[in-house]
Amino acid sequence: MLRQTVQRYPVTLYSTDSCAPCDRGRELLRTRGIPFNEKTIATQQDLEAFQKIATGGQLPHLTIGTQGLSGFSPAQWTQYLDAAGYPKESALPRNYRA
């Protein structure tokens, strides 16, 4: 079931270094056992590419399928992850590495 959800609604976290909200968002995803890609905004080029994806968006920015969520809001992120069908608790093997 997790595999199907990941295929239908892939999760990507856009973050930057030294960002406490980004760290909290990453931890929420890891705690729930949600496989995700992370794209770190480190250069001006990265920022320009990010702004094309998330007009006016702030970091962290989470995409679940085609839905984008700017800023870290645990309640909102949880709501959208639940709606996509992600498990509330990790279903990943203990030896899973992100």
N, C-alpha and C positions, 0 to 999 in steps of 0.2 A: 504493500500500500504506500509506504514512504517513497519508494522508487517512482511510482506513478505520479505522486504529488510533485516530486522534484522535477520530473519531466514536463508536467503541465504548467507548473508555477515555480520556475527556478528563482532562487533568492540571491541577490547581489547586494553587498554592503559597500557603499562608497564612504571612505573615511579619510582621515589625515592623522599624522603623527601628533602626539601630545594633545589629544582630544578626549577629555573625560566622558562626554556623552557617547563618543564613538566606542570607547572601551566598554561602557555599560551596554550598548547595543550589541556589541560582539559577544559579551558575556550572556545576554539573554538568548541569543541564537545558539550558543554552545550549550547552555543549560538545558534548553529544549531539545537538543540533539538535531538541529536543523543544518543540513549541509548547505554551505553558501560559498559563493565566490566573493572575494574582497578586492576592491580596486582602491588603491591609496592615491589620493591626490597630493602629488609631491612637487610638480612643476607647473609653470604657467600653461604649458601645453595640456597637461592633465586637467587643469582647472577649466580651460576653454572647452575641452571635450565634454567635461561634466556639465557645464552650463548649457550645452546643446541638448543634453538628456533631461536635465532638471532645471528648467528655466526658473530663476529666482530661488532655487532650492538651497537649503542649508545642510551642512554636515552634522551628523551622519545622515545619509540618504539611503533608504532601503527600497529595493524593487522586489516585488513578488509577482512574477509573471510580468504583466505590462503595467501593474499598479505601482506608483511611486509615492513614498512617504518621506517627507523632509523633516529633519530634526528628530531627536529621540523622545518618543512618547511610549512608555512601556504598555499602557492600556491600548493605544491605537495599534502598535505593532502586534500585540497579542491578538487583538480582534481580527486583523487582516490575515495573520498566520493561521488562526483557527478557521476562518472562512475558506482559506485555500485548502484546508484539510490536513495541515501539519499536526503531528501529535503534540499533546501538552507536555509530555515527558519524553526524554530521549528513548528512542527505539534502536539506536545505533549500537553495534557491537562495542564491547569495552575497549577493544584495541583500535578503534577507529581514530584516524588522525585527519584533522582538517587540512 
